[in-house]
Amino acid sequence: MNRPPKPVPVPDPTSEEFWVAASEHRLVVQRCRACGWLAYPPSTVCRRCLHDPPDFEWVPISGSGNLKTWTVVRDSFLPAFADETPYVVAEVEMIEQAGLRIIARLVDVDVDDLRLGIPVEVAFDDRAPGASVPQFVRAAP
């Protein structure tokens, strides 16, 4: 039986730069030019300074962070992930800024080994030509 393909990103004007970078295996976030705050997910207003008009630039980040929380998905909502259950969806706090958190899959980990604060790093799931999705793996010791 053929598994349906995993969904691919559908960028909008606010997120397009993020997805272009991801397709090149680079992790970028917005930085407010007014106050320097790093923002994710992509936004149309700085949640820190509310600068009007908003003025963002896209900057690369290391992709390194620490596990803040997670959930284990045991029943797949989408058929494309059915044979991958159980899988982990994690909230990772990036090292560049307290509170800069990204939610993504955490792969290649044993669910029983998960602990708060474990170091992780970004990896990319290539889903189609020009379409990659960030995910995380446990960082090398």
ZADO-1210 file (C-alpha; in nm, 4 decimals, padded with zeros to 6 digits):
<atoms>
<atom x="00.0000" y="00.0000" z="00.0000" code="MET" pos="1"/>
<atom x="00.1307" y="00.3420" z="-00.0933" code="ASN" pos="2"/>
<atom x="00.1511" y="00.5983" z="00.1822" code="ARG" pos="3"/>
<atom x="00.0140" y="00.9421" z="00.0919" code="PRO" pos="4"/>
<atom x="00.2807" y="01.2131" z="00.0693" code="PRO" pos="5"/>
<atom x="00.3528" y="01.4302" z="00.3714" code="LYS" pos="6"/>
<atom x="00.2134" y="01.7806" z="00.3420" code="PRO" pos="7"/>
<atom x="00.4425" y="02.0487" z="00.2058" code="VAL" pos="8"/>
<atom x="00.4564" y="02.4120" z="00.3205" code="PRO" pos="9"/>
<atom x="00.2325" y="02.6645" z="00.1495" code="VAL" pos="10"/>
<atom x="00.4072" y="02.9977" z="00.2106" code="PRO" pos="11"/>
<atom x="00.2193" y="03.3205" z="00.2462" code="ASP" pos="12"/>
<atom x="00.3775" y="03.6673" z="00.2146" code="PRO" pos="13"/>
<atom x="00.4677" y="03.6701" z="00.5865" code="THR" pos="14"/>
<atom x="00.6313" y="03.3253" z="00.5930" code="SER" pos="15"/>
<atom x="00.7797" y="03.2987" z="00.2435" code="GLU" pos="16"/>
<atom x="01.1381" y="03.3900" z="00.3445" code="GLU" pos="17"/>
<atom x="01.1287" y="03.1303" z="00.6220" code="PHE" pos="18"/>
<atom x="01.0274" y="02.8527" z="00.3814" code="TRP" pos="19"/>
<atom x="01.2762" y="02.9564" z="00.1138" code="VAL" pos="20"/>
<atom x="01.5553" y="02.9353" z="00.3728" code="ALA" pos="21"/>
<atom x="01.4253" y="02.5993" z="00.4987" code="ALA" pos="22"/>
<atom x="01.4359" y="02.4630" z="00.1439" code="SER" pos="23"/>
<atom x="01.8076" y="02.5534" z="00.1502" code="GLU" pos="24"/>
<atom x="01.8499" y="02.3848" z="00.4921" code="HIS" pos="25"/>
<atom x="01.8915" y="02.7155" z="00.6716" code="ARG" pos="26"/>
<atom x="01.6925" y="02.8185" z="00.9787" code="LEU" pos="27"/>
<atom x="01.5981" y="03.1858" z="00.9854" code="VAL" pos="28"/>
<atom x="01.3752" y="03.4003" z="01.2036" code="VAL" pos="29"/>
<atom x="01.2603" y="03.7584" z="01.1921" code="GLN" pos="30"/>
<atom x="01.4485" y="04.0285" z="01.3814" code="ARG" pos="31"/>
<atom x="01.2799" y="04.3598" z="01.4578" code="CYS" pos="32"/>
<atom x="01.5031" y="04.6395" z="01.3303" code="ARG" pos="33"/>
<atom x="01.3589" y="04.8741" z="01.5932" code="ALA" pos="34"/>
<atom x="01.4347" y="04.6706" z="01.9077" code="CYS" pos="35"/>
<atom x="01.6366" y="04.3654" z="01.7947" code="GLY" pos="36"/>
<atom x="01.3810" y="04.1108" z="01.9202" code="TRP" pos="37"/>
<atom x="01.3857" y="03.7758" z="01.7414" code="LEU" pos="38"/>
<atom x="01.0417" y="03.6581" z="01.6365" code="ALA" pos="39"/>
<atom x="00.8989" y="03.3196" z="01.5489" code="TYR" pos="40"/>
<atom x="00.6535" y="03.2292" z="01.4084" code="PRO" pos="41"/>
<atom x="00.6722" y="03.4941" z="01.1367" code="PRO" pos="42"/>
<atom x="00.4676" y="03.7947" z="01.2318" code="SER" pos="43"/>
<atom x="00.3407" y="04.1221" z="01.0933" code="THR" pos="44"/>
<atom x="00.4051" y="04.3119" z="01.4177" code="VAL" pos="45"/>
<atom x="00.6815" y="04.2982" z="01.6777" code="CYS" pos="46"/>
<atom x="00.5263" y="04.1487" z="01.9899" code="ARG" pos="47"/>
<atom x="00.7936" y="04.3164" z="02.2023" code="ARG" pos="48"/>
<atom x="00.7932" y="04.6820" z="02.0945" code="CYS" pos="49"/>
<atom x="00.4859" y="04.6997" z="01.8659" code="LEU" pos="50"/>
<atom x="00.6865" y="04.9285" z="01.6329" code="HIS" pos="51"/>
<atom x="00.4598" y="05.0956" z="01.3806" code="ASP" pos="52"/>
<atom x="00.5110" y="05.0336" z="01.0967" code="PRO" pos="53"/>
<atom x="00.6642" y="04.6891" z="01.1539" code="PRO" pos="54"/>
<atom x="01.0216" y="04.6606" z="01.0298" code="ASP" pos="55"/>
<atom x="01.1645" y="04.3077" z="01.0197" code="PHE" pos="56"/>
<atom x="01.4671" y="04.1484" z="00.8619" code="GLU" pos="57"/>
<atom x="01.5360" y="03.7766" z="00.8279" code="TRP" pos="58"/>
<atom x="01.8448" y="03.6505" z="01.0107" code="VAL" pos="59"/>
<atom x="01.9978" y="03.3045" z="01.0383" code="PRO" pos="60"/>
<atom x="02.0106" y="03.1300" z="01.3742" code="ILE" pos="61"/>
<atom x="02.2224" y="02.8372" z="01.4844" code="SER" pos="62"/>
<atom x="01.9469" y="02.5782" z="01.5011" code="GLY" pos="63"/>
<atom x="02.0603" y="02.4782" z="01.8511" code="SER" pos="64"/>
<atom x="01.8264" y="02.4785" z="02.1452" code="GLY" pos="65"/>
<atom x="01.6908" y="02.2942" z="02.4451" code="ASN" pos="66"/>
<atom x="01.3792" y="02.0863" z="02.4809" code="LEU" pos="67"/>
<atom x="01.1172" y="02.2806" z="02.6777" code="LYS" pos="68"/>
<atom x="00.8180" y="02.0483" z="02.6438" code="THR" pos="69"/>
<atom x="00.6757" y="01.7841" z="02.4122" code="TRP" pos="70"/>
<atom x="00.3810" y="01.5673" z="02.3324" code="THR" pos="71"/>
<atom x="00.3778" y="01.2155" z="02.1974" code="VAL" pos="72"/>
<atom x="00.1392" y="01.1639" z="01.9075" code="VAL" pos="73"/>
<atom x="00.0082" y="00.8094" z="01.9143" code="ARG" pos="74"/>
<atom x="-00.2796" y="00.8406" z="01.6666" code="ASP" pos="75"/>
<atom x="-00.1962" y="01.0061" z="01.3390" code="SER" pos="76"/>
<atom x="-00.4279" y="01.2843" z="01.2301" code="PHE" pos="77"/>
<atom x="-00.2892" y="01.2642" z="00.8762" code="LEU" pos="78"/>
<atom x="-00.2571" y="00.9322" z="00.6918" code="PRO" pos="79"/>
<atom x="00.0938" y="01.0284" z="00.5726" code="ALA" pos="80"/>
<atom x="00.2207" y="00.9963" z="00.9311" code="PHE" pos="81"/>
<atom x="00.0308" y="00.6805" z="01.0279" code="ALA" pos="82"/>
<atom x="00.3296" y="00.4470" z="01.0008" code="ASP" pos="83"/>
<atom x="00.5476" y="00.6870" z="01.2025" code="GLU" pos="84"/>
<atom x="00.3434" y="00.6805" z="01.5221" code="THR" pos="85"/>
<atom x="00.4243" y="00.7298" z="01.7940" code="PRO" pos="86"/>
<atom x="00.6129" y="01.0488" z="01.7113" code="TYR" pos="87"/>
<atom x="00.7159" y="01.3509" z="01.9145" code="VAL" pos="88"/>
<atom x="00.6138" y="01.7122" z="01.8614" code="VAL" pos="89"/>
<atom x="00.8467" y="01.9331" z="02.0628" code="ALA" pos="90"/>
<atom x="00.8741" y="02.2919" z="02.1752" code="GLU" pos="91"/>
<atom x="01.2386" y="02.3964" z="02.1567" code="VAL" pos="92"/>
<atom x="01.3821" y="02.7143" z="02.3055" code="GLU" pos="93"/>
<atom x="01.6552" y="02.8392" z="02.0763" code="MET" pos="94"/>
<atom x="01.9872" y="02.9425" z="02.2326" code="ILE" pos="95"/>
<atom x="01.9856" y="03.2862" z="02.0677" code="GLU" pos="96"/>
<atom x="01.7158" y="03.4348" z="02.2906" code="GLN" pos="97"/>
<atom x="01.5128" y="03.3391" z="02.5958" code="ALA" pos="98"/>
<atom x="01.1558" y="03.2819" z="02.4857" code="GLY" pos="99"/>
<atom x="01.2415" y="03.2207" z="02.1185" code="LEU" pos="100"/>
<atom x="01.0642" y="02.8892" z="02.0732" code="ARG" pos="101"/>
<atom x="00.9967" y="02.6735" z="01.7725" code="ILE" pos="102"/>
<atom x="00.7500" y="02.3863" z="01.7605" code="ILE" pos="103"/>
<atom x="00.8483" y="02.0996" z="01.5319" code="ALA" pos="104"/>
<atom x="00.8905" y="01.7251" z="01.5234" code="ARG" pos="105"/>
<atom x="01.1692" y="01.5719" z="01.7310" code="LEU" pos="106"/>
<atom x="01.2955" y="01.2679" z="01.5429" code="VAL" pos="107"/>
<atom x="01.5326" y="00.9792" z="01.6095" code="ASP" pos="108"/>
<atom x="01.4702" y="00.9771" z="01.9840" code="VAL" pos="109"/>
<atom x="01.3333" y="00.7157" z="02.2188" code="ASP" pos="110"/>
<atom x="01.0246" y="00.8566" z="02.3875" code="VAL" pos="111"/>
<atom x="01.1420" y="00.7119" z="02.7214" code="ASP" pos="112"/>
<atom x="01.4685" y="00.9108" z="02.6988" code="ASP" pos="113"/>
<atom x="01.3055" y="01.2544" z="02.6736" code="LEU" pos="114"/>
<atom x="01.3927" y="01.4992" z="02.9503" code="ARG" pos="115"/>
<atom x="01.3441" y="01.8724" z="02.9937" code="LEU" pos="116"/>
<atom x="01.6433" y="02.0704" z="02.8761" code="GLY" pos="117"/>
<atom x="01.8088" y="01.8115" z="02.6541" code="ILE" pos="118"/>
<atom x="02.0097" y="01.9810" z="02.3793" code="PRO" pos="119"/>
<atom x="01.8725" y="01.9492" z="02.0279" code="VAL" pos="120"/>
<atom x="01.9638" y="02.0811" z="01.6860" code="GLU" pos="121"/>
<atom x="01.7782" y="02.1446" z="01.3660" code="VAL" pos="122"/>
<atom x="01.7613" y="01.8949" z="01.0820" code="ALA" pos="123"/>
<atom x="01.5467" y="01.9155" z="00.7721" code="PHE" pos="124"/>
<atom x="01.2846" y="01.6831" z="00.6297" code="ASP" pos="125"/>
<atom x="01.2975" y="01.7139" z="00.2503" code="ASP" pos="126"/>
<atom x="00.9408" y="01.6520" z="00.1418" code="ARG" pos="127"/>
<atom x="00.9485" y="01.7584" z="-00.2228" code="ALA" pos="128"/>
<atom x="01.1863" y="01.9466" z="-00.4514" code="PRO" pos="129"/>
<atom x="01.2196" y="02.2915" z="-00.2977" code="GLY" pos="130"/>
<atom x="01.0140" y="02.2015" z="00.0098" code="ALA" pos="131"/>
<atom x="01.1863" y="02.1187" z="00.3388" code="SER" pos="132"/>
<atom x="01.0466" y="02.1323" z="00.6893" code="VAL" pos="133"/>
<atom x="01.2616" y="02.1993" z="00.9973" code="PRO" pos="134"/>
<atom x="01.2616" y="01.9313" z="01.2619" code="GLN" pos="135"/>
<atom x="01.4911" y="01.8586" z="01.5535" code="PHE" pos="136"/>
<atom x="01.7255" y="01.5788" z="01.6534" code="VAL" pos="137"/>
<atom x="01.9124" y="01.5227" z="01.9776" code="ARG" pos="138"/>
<atom x="02.2405" y="01.7164" z="01.9655" code="ALA" pos="139"/>
<atom x="02.5620" y="01.5206" z="01.9569" code="ALA" pos="140"/>
<atom x="02.7248" y="01.5008" z="02.3038" code="PRO" pos="141"/>
</atoms>
